[in-house]
Amino acid sequence: MRQSSVRGDRSRRHQPDAQELGWDDSLYEGRSDGGGDGGAAVPADSGGRGRRKRRRGRRVLKWTAGIAALLVLGTAGAGYLYYEHLNGNLRKGLLDLGDGGLKKPEPNAFGQTPMNILLLGSDSRNSKENVKLGGAKADVGRKPLADVQMLLHVSADRSSMSVLSIPRDTRVTIPECTDPKSGEKYPQTTAPINQSLQHGGPGCTVATWKELTGIYIDHFMMIDFAGVVQMADAVGGVPVCVDDNIYSHDSKGHGSGLKLTEGEHNIKGVQALQWLRTRYGFEDNTDIGRAKAQHMYMNSMIRQLKAGTKLTDPGKLQALAEAATKALTVDEGLGSVKKLYDLGGDLNRVPVKRVTMATMPWSYGPGESYVMPKPGDAEQVFAMLRNDTALDGKDAEKKKKPAADPKPTTPKEELQVTVQNGTNGAIQGPVVGRASAVQGQLATLGYTAAGTDATLIAQADTTITYGGKDAEGDALAVAKALGLPKSAVKESSSAQGIRLVVGNDWRTGTAYPETAGGKQQAEKAPESADALNGEDKKACMKVNPDYTW
């Protein structure tokens, strides 16, 4: 194996010093340099009862790619008691431990809402199996870190899915969180995002994502090392590709232990875990390369299951169901096998060609020891997901040529507009009086019937919602008067009249900022997101020349 001290130094850019973080994620026992590859990935599961349920479960499995469908399949023919037993295996936690109050998006004109699920891979060493698979006996008892974090966004009409990874050492503000079990309060701090899991559990990681991105999160699913191995075995392996021989191991204990020859391989079990954990050996030996490898793995599994891969061995399915339910932690809203099964059925509607895997655009922080969201590009991606725009750019192809804007139907002095303050948030805190300030501006513009709603909420983007096509012209006229872009105007089946929510993009003044979200909403992820389409069968991981053999 060829090695280079220069490359070795560069490979540590993304990983803060182990003493700073109080942990090490070396695969090899006894190492404490914090340089190994950590984190599981890709939660999975679902199923049914009887032959008809089993067939339906397999159809669900073809989509979920190991995320939700395997769990329920293990209950086929096992009866109610076994179903309840599996429910008892599931660990559950509160969805959000923060206090930001982010508002769930309003349903669209058809009553549909997007769905956002935060997928977490825990590096827990708090079981014999996880220590065996993850190494580092010294970490037994240490609170786990969320070393893999992916937001799965499914469009409101379920026609597309975008998955966004954030590198584990991205420096962010972690909001104040309270551990629901111990009552311990963790103050707001700035730290790598993977440490958020140690501040009370997955609910604090959810709160951190919401504050960072402004994206409402509906559910979380977290899995550990052992669960990944069991699930990879259950599907019979996943095809992956490397462009050179790779051995992820060096004399300092860096690496996952992954050893493959150049070309395509069907990996499962421990080898699948090694692939998902490999940082030293892919591209520039950072979390960025590891995220890309995880994206390739997930896309490949989706294609494999869509192509007709079936799970037919009842014994293996039962073992998988036991292992998976014990390895999986979900929010209380997903706290049963039935709910996971229903989720799998919902996801099943998304075609592979509309699946996009991407990484948050990033830039190095001072000293290149960690990364930060890339100014402009990261917010562009966050805004696309907030506005339910697929990262693949294909939503634009579906749009019809815009017709002329409808004319207002109500005199402005009679139009009732409700203005609400949406500047709440755990990190920045609310701006008092924003609803009154904008309502006053509307009055000066002739909208003297405008009023306010005193309920304080949190929302990233300023929006105007209306109900029914008859009100579209009036809503657009209000937007134009305030200088808001047309993209801020949205029809909602739940809207009562016209409602203007003043978001965190408009925290000061009575003129909407020119730079707030941009006048033109992005329709495709920027190049810096390194997007990968689900149908890309030619994707092959680039091997770092220092870790070949």
N, C-alpha and C positions, 0 to 999 in steps of 0.2 A: 504494500500500500504506500502511495506517495503522500507525503505530508509537507506542509509549508507553514512556517511560523507566522508569515504575513497573513495567510488565509485564516490561520487559527485565531489571530487577534481580531480580524474582521468578523469572524463567526460569533464573537461575544458581544457585538454591538447591541443586539436585541435583548440581552439578558442581564439585568442588574445583578450586582454582586450578591452571592448567596448570603453573606452575613447581613447585608442590608435588608434582604427579604426574610431572613430567618428560615430558609428552607433550601433543599437541594433536590433536583429531580433527575439525578443520574440513574441510569438503568442498572448500574453495577453497584452491588452492596459495598458499603464502606466509603464510597466517594462522597465528598462534601463540597465540591467546587461549583455546584449549581450549573454544571454545563451539560447535563444529559438531556434527553428528550422526554418531555412529560406530557401527560394528558391523554385521556381517552377521547373517543369521538363517536358520532353517529348513533344515537339511540335508535331502538328498533322495536316494533311489535304489533300483533293482533290475532284474530281467529274466529271460530264459530262453533255451533253444535250440530251434530248430525250431518248427513251427506250434503243436504242442500246448503246448510250453513258453511260446511267445509269448502264447498265450491265457491261460495260467495267470498269466503275469507281469502281464498287463493287469488280471486280477482282483485281484492283490495291489496294483497301483498305485492301484486305486480307494479303498483305505484309506489308504495311508501318507502321502498328502498331501505328497509331495516329501521325506519324511524318509529313507526307506530304499530305495524300490522302483526308482528309475530306473536305478541302476547296472547291474543284471544284464540289463535289457532290451536294453541296448546290445550284449550278446554274442550276440543271436539270430542263428543261422546263421553266426557268425564262427568257430566252432571252438575247439578246446582251446587252441591257441597264443594266440589273441586273448584268451581268458579268462584265461590266465596273465599276459598283458601287462597287463590291467586290474588284476589282483591286485598286480602290481609297481608300479602307479601309486599304490596306496593307501599313505598314511603311517600308521605305527602308533606307539603310545606306551604306556607303563605305565599301568595303570588308576588306581593310587593311590600317590602319592609320600609320603603321610603315615605316621604310626606309631600311629594310633588304635585299630586292631584291631577296628573295628565288626563285630559278628556278623551274618551273613546270616540273614534270618528263616527259622524252621523252616517246612517245608511244612505246609499245612492237613490236615484229615482225609482229603482226597482226593488228597494228594500234590502239590498245586499251590502254587506260590509266585508272588508278584507280581514284576513286572519294572520296574526304574527305570533310565531312560536320561537322562543329562545331555546336553542339546543346547547347543552353544556356537557363538557367532558371533564369529569373530576379526576384529579391525580391522587385520590385517597389511597393511603397505604395502611388503612385501619382494619384490614382483615388479612388472614394468612395468605389467601389466594392473591390478593392485590399486591402484597409485599413480594410474593414469588414472581408475579408478572412485572411489577413496577420497580423492584429493587429498593435500595435506600432504607435499610432497617432503621437507621437513625431517625427517619421521618414517621415511624409508627407513633400514633398519638397526636401528631401535628394536624391542625385543621387543614382540610384539603383545599387546593386551589382550583379555580376553573380555568384550566389551561387550554381548553378548546371552547370557543364561543362563536356560535353561528345563529344569525337571525333568519328564520325561514318565513318569508312573506308570501302569502297566497292571495292572489287578486280577488276582489269582491265577487267577480263572476266565475272564479275558479278556472280561468283559462290559462293562467301562467303562474310560475313560482320563481321567486328570486331569493337566493341564499347569500347572505353577507357575513363574512368572517371578520373578526377584529383580532389582530395579533395580541397574544396574551400579555405582552409587556407594554402595551399602549398606555402612556401616562395620561390619566384622566382624573377628574374630581369624583370621588366616591361620596355620595351624600350621607348624611347622618342616618344610621339604621339601628334598630333595636332588635336584639335576638329574641324571638318569640318564646323560646324555651327557658333561657336563663334570665331574661329581662335586662341583660347587659346592653348599655347604649354605646354605640361606636360613633365618635364624632366625625364630622365631615373631614375628609383628608384628600390629599393628592398622592396617588400611588399607581402602580401597574394594575390594569383592570382585572387581572386574574385574582388579585387579593380581595376583591369585593366579596367573594364567596366566604371568606373568613370573618366577615362582618355580620354574621347572623344567619347565613345560608343563601340559597339561590335567590330568595326574594330581594336581597340587597344587590345582587348582580342585575336582576331585572330593573330595580330602581336606578342603578347606574346607567344602564343602556337607555332608559327613558329620558334621563336628564341629558345624556350626551347627544342623543339623536332626535329627540322630540317625537319618537315613534311609540305609539301605544302598543303594549305587549299583552296578548290575550292569555298565553300559557307558557310554562317552561317544562322542559324534560331534561333530566340530568342522569348520566350513566357513568359507571366506573370501569376500570380495566377489565375485570372479570366478565362483565356483561358484554363488552365488545368482542371478546374472544368467543364466547358462547354463540353470539348472534352470527358472527362470520362463519362459524362451523355450520350453523343451521342452514344457510343458503348455499352450502357446497362450495364456497370460495368466490372470490371476485377477481376478474381479469384486470391486471395493471401492467404498465409498460415503463421500462427505464432505457435510456439511450446509451448506457454503458454498464459494465460490471460495477456493482456497488457493495461496499461493506461498511456499514455505519458503526465504526468502532475505531478508537485510537488508544495510544498508550496512556492517555490521561483519563480514560474512562468515559470520554464523550461518545455518544451514539446510542442508538436503539438496539443494535445487534443485527439489523436487517442485512441479509446477504443474498444477492441475486445476480444472475448473469444478465448480460444485455438482452433486451427483447421483452416479450410478453410473458407473464406468469399468472397463474391462478392462485391467489393467496387466501389463506383462511387461518383461523385460530390465532396462535401467538404471532405468526408471521404477519397476519393482517393488523394486529395491534402494533407491531414494529413499524409497519408502513405508515400507519396513522400518526405515530409518535416521532418519526424520523425528522430531525432537523439537521444534524451533522451528516452530510452526504447528498442533500438535495440543493441544487442551485448555489446560493451564497451562504449556506449553513445557517439560515435565520428562520424565524417563524413565518416569514413570507413564503418561502419555498414549501414549508410544511403545510401551510394552508392550501396551497395549490395541489399538493399531493392528496390531501383530504378531499378536495373538490373532485379530482379525477376518480378517486375511489367511490364517492357517492354517486357520481354520474354513471359510472360503470355498473354499480349495483342496480341502479334504477333501470338501465337498459336491459340488464340480465333478467330482472324480474318481469319487466314488461314483455320480454321476448318469450316468456312461458316457463321460466324456472319454477319448479313446484317442490313443496315440502311434503313428503308422503310418508315418512317413517313416524308412526305414532309415538314410539319410545323417545326418539330424538326431539319430537315436538314437545313432549311433556317435560323432558329435561330442560329444553330451551325456555319453556314458559316459567319453570321454577327459577332458573338462573336469571332470566330477564326481569321478572317481577321483583326479585330480591335486589337486583342491581340498579333498578330504575327509581328515581325520585321525581315526582311530578307535583304540580300545583293542585290545590284542592278541587279546582274546576275540572281536572282530568283524573281525579282520584279513583277511578274504577276501570276495570278491563272493558266494560261495555262502552264507556266514554272514549277510551282509546280506539276501540274498534270503529265507532262512529266517526272518529277523526280520520282514521285510515280510509274509510269510504268516501269522505269528503275530498281528501287529497287525491284519491284515485282518478278524479276527473281531469287532472292536469296532464296534458300530453308531454312526452319527453322533449319534443322540439321546443317547448316553451319553458324549459327549466334552465336557469342561469345561475352559475356559481361565481361569486366575486369576492374580492378582498377590499376592505375599507381603504381608500386612498390614504397614503401615509407619507410622512416625512420624518427625517431624523431630528431628535431633540439635541440640545447642547452636548457635545462630547460624543455624540452618536452611540450613547449607551441605552437609549430607548427610542420609541417612535411616538409620534403624535398624529392626530388627524390632519391630513393635508389641507391647508386653507383653500377654500373654494371647491375643490373636487370632492372632498368628504361630505361637505354640506350639500352638494349637488346630488350625491347618491342618497343621503338621508331624506332630502326633500322629495326625491322620486318615490321612495317607499312610503313617505307620509301621504303623498298624493296618489298612491296606488298606481304608479306608472312602472311597468316592467322594465328591468334593466337591459333586456335584449333589444330594445328599440322597435320591436314589432307592433307595439300598440299604435304607433303613428301610422302604420300601414292600414290599420283597421278603420281609422278615422275618415269620415266622409268630408268632402269639400265643405268648409263652413258656409252656412247660409248667412244672409245679412242679419245683423243683430235685430231682434224684435224691438219695437218701440215701447216706451213706457205707457201704461194704461191708466195710471192714477196720478193726478196732479201732485207734485212734490210736496206741497203744503198739507196734503191730506194723507200722504203715505206713512203708514205706521212702521217704523224701523226700531227694533230693539237692539240696543248696544250693550255688550257684555265685556267685562274685563277678563282677558285670558292670559294675563302676564304672571300668574302664580308659578311657583317652582321652588324646589327645596334648596337649590344652589344660589340663584340670583335673588330669589324672593320677589313678591309682587310689587308692582308700581301702583301706589294708591291713586285713585281718581282717573284712571285711563278711560273708563267708560264714559264718565261725565265730560272729560275733555273732548273726546271724539263726538259725543252727542251734541256738545256745544258747537263744534265745527259744522256738523250737519245742519244745525239750526241757522247758522250764518249763511249756509249755502241754499237755504229755502226749505229745508226738510224740518219744518217746525213741529211736526207731529211725532218726531223721533223721541223715544224714551230710553230708559236704562233698566237693566236687570242687575241687582246688587250682588248676585251670586258670583263669587270669585272662582275661576277655573284656570287650568293650565293648558295652553295650546301653542305650538310652535309658530304656526302660520296664521296670519289674519285671514279670516274667511267671511263670506256673505252667503248664507244658505237661504233657500226659498223653497216653497212647496207648490208644485204645479206649474205648467208651462205659462199660464196666464201671468205669473209674477216674474218671469224671467227678464222681461224688458225693464221692469222697475228695479230689479236687483242689479242689472248691468248699469243702469243710470246712476245708482248710488255709488257703485264701484268707480265709475268714470269721474264722478264729482270729487271723490276722495283721492284719485290718482292710483287706485288699486288695479292690478292686472286682471284681465278676464279670467285667468286661471284661479283667482281667488273666489269666483262665483260658482256655487255648486248647488245643484238641485238635490233635495233630500225628501224621501217619502215621509219622514217624521217631522219635517219643518212646519212650524206654526207661524205663518206670516214670514216676514223678512228679518233675519237675525244677523247682526254684525258682531263677530267676536274679534276683539283687538288682541292679537297674539304677541308672543315674545319677539317677533321681528319688528314690532312697532311700539317700543317702550317709551319713547319720548316724542313730543311735538304733536302738531295736528296735521302735518303733511306726511303722507306715507313715504318712507325712505326710498330713494331710487335704487339702492343696493339691496333692499330686503327681498331675498329670494329671486331677484332678477325679474325683469319684465317678461322674459321668454323662458317658460318652464322647460327644463331639459327633457328630452325624449329617449335618451340612451345613456348608459353608464359611460363615464370618461375612460380613456385608455388606461389611466392609472389604477382603475379598479381590477384590471387583469381578468376580465370576464371570460368564462368558459361555458359553452353551450352544452346541454345534455346530450345532444346527438353527435358530438365530436368524438369519433372513435379513433382518431389519429393522435390524440393527445398522449404525450410520452414525457415522463419526468426527466429533466436534465440532471445528470449526476455531477456532483462537484469533483473535479479531477484529483483532489487530495484524499478522496475516499473511494477510490476505485482500486481494483486488484487484477 
